[in-house]
Amino acid sequence: MIARGGVRNLVAEYAVPLPVEMLSSLLGVPSSDREKFERWSSSTLSVAGKSEQEIAADMGELAPRI
């Protein structure tokens, strides 16, 4: 992190991407869908700031994959 310089956001760089990477790998989520998987996961865990339509759309995309 020091090599990159400045202040780093550990949550954005490690605390979220690492578990998402591990879980999506364990569940067999294709690497092309990892970004979507992160969004879907966020919708299931934290609905604050999302409209009902956004949550329903994310859950509708996630449900057939689990």
NORLINUR-V313926 format. One record per backbone hydrogen bond with DSSP energy under -0.5 kcal/mol. CO is the residue of the C=O (numbers start at 1). NH is the residue of the N-H. E is the energy in kcal/mol with one decimal. If there is no record, write none. Layout:
# NORLINUR-V313926
CO,NH,E ; CO,NH,E
This chain:
# NORLINUR-V313926
1,5,-0.9 ; 2,5,-0.8 ; 8,10,-0.9 ; 9,13,-2.2 ; 10,14,-2.4 ; 10,15,-2.2 ; 11,16,-1.9 ; 14,18,-1.9 ; 16,20,-1.8 ; 17,21,-2.6 ; 18,22,-2.4 ; 19,23,-3.1 ; 20,24,-2.5 ; 21,25,-1.7 ; 22,26,-2.4 ; 23,27,-2.3 ; 24,29,-2.9 ; 25,28,-0.9 ; 30,33,-2.2 ; 31,34,-1.2 ; 33,37,-2.9 ; 34,38,-2.2 ; 35,39,-1.7 ; 36,40,-3.0 ; 37,41,-2.7 ; 38,42,-2.2 ; 39,43,-2.0 ; 40,44,-1.7 ; 41,45,-1.7 ; 42,46,-2.8 ; 47,50,-1.9 ; 51,55,-2.3 ; 52,56,-2.5 ; 53,57,-2.4 ; 54,58,-2.5 ; 55,59,-2.7 ; 56,60,-2.3 ; 57,61,-1.6 ; 58,62,-2.0 ; 59,63,-2.7 ; 60,64,-0.6 ; 62,65,-2.0 ; 62,66,-0.6 ; 63,66,-1.2
